[in-house]
Amino acid sequence: MPKEDYNQFTDNSFVSRIMSSLTPVSSNRCFGGYQKVYSHESSELKCKMNFSVYLPPQAEEKKVPVLYWLSGLTCTEQNFIQKAGAQRYAAEAGVMIVCPDTSPRGVNIEGEDDSYDFGSGAGFYVDATEEKWKNHYKMYSYVTKELPEIINGNFPALPHCQSIFGHSMGGHGALICALKNPGKYCSVSAFSPICNPMECPWGQKAFTGYLGKDKETWKEYDATHLVKKYQGPPLTILIDQGKDDNFLKEGQLLPDNFVAACTENKMPVILRMQETYDHSYYFIATFVEDHIKHHLEYLGMKS
Ligand SMILES: N[C@@H](CCC(=O)N[C@@H](CSC=O)C(=O)NCC(=O)O)C(=O)O
């Protein structure tokens, strides 16, 4: 694309012309690039969804790799962009960062707003099969298919150069997306992921609600089970986990189960237990640079 077109690309009027199905919500200059938010009608989720996209300065000149970030319980597309401080590193590296919301919104399912760990803000990155939820709660298809198509079709993204990372429920999401789709993501990493949802209270509640009582079907969305049968291209998984994380102490995260399963299948995994760190975005902000550098290595952009 000629340079003048890329200059236009960063102008909202041009963006809205080429993106008839995307509505600009906000645009802020950030580390030489742009932090933007869009809304759109999702065909998978059958509702209006927001996502954020950080466009590094390099995206004005050429196509760039994409990092997908999946957030945790109660989050929207805003938490990571406001709290993680990742834009500085994305700008230096020349990578785009895309953050979806964490569930369908406002779909009027009875009980959808009753708790912080199920329904709104807690889509768990699965495709629901239970009657009550299955029409809207398809976050797995949304983040692995619909959203990448939108990004690749509307932004200067290198379509075969994408990686995924996330936090807590989103760490679980990142791990299962990578493990279920060998070769689709160049690399995967996670902060405090829910590693074995079948065996923890958060996961059992979500999987019962979205997938029903048959635990065999749960295995398709449990990273500890999926990693045992992974046979795709090599993936070196990076996980950071705070040792003072209350949810770790409550048995919600179970990283040791995941590492044992990786060892069983000879899957390389780096689990860094970080003394004195908790579950918060202060922890994520501390180590996000390491995660971006990890991904650069596998996106063919070693720094
Ligand atoms: N009871 C809390 C729990 C919510 C919480 O801690 N959410 C985490 C993710 S936990 C696992 O997915 C989070 O990222 N919160 C957002 C933030 O900006 O810190 C509550 O209801 O707040």
The ligand as an ORCA input file, in Angstrom:
! r2SCAN-3c Opt
* xyz 0 1
  N     -13.928    -11.001     43.109
  C     -13.116    -10.243     42.221
  C     -12.567    -11.184     41.186
  C     -12.277    -10.573     39.882
  C     -10.812    -10.588     39.507
  O      -9.913    -10.650     40.314
  N     -10.605    -10.532     38.205
  C      -9.271    -10.557     37.670
  C      -9.134    -11.772     36.814
  S      -9.456    -13.221     37.796
  C      -9.509    -14.511     36.684
  O      -9.916    -14.517     35.602
  C      -9.038     -9.290     36.874
  O      -8.315     -9.282     35.914
  N      -9.668     -8.206     37.314
  C      -9.626     -6.942     36.630
  C      -8.542     -5.995     37.046
  O      -8.425     -4.952     36.373
  O      -7.807     -6.267     38.006
  C     -13.925     -9.097     41.680
  O     -15.137     -9.270     41.456
  O     -13.372     -8.018     41.475
*
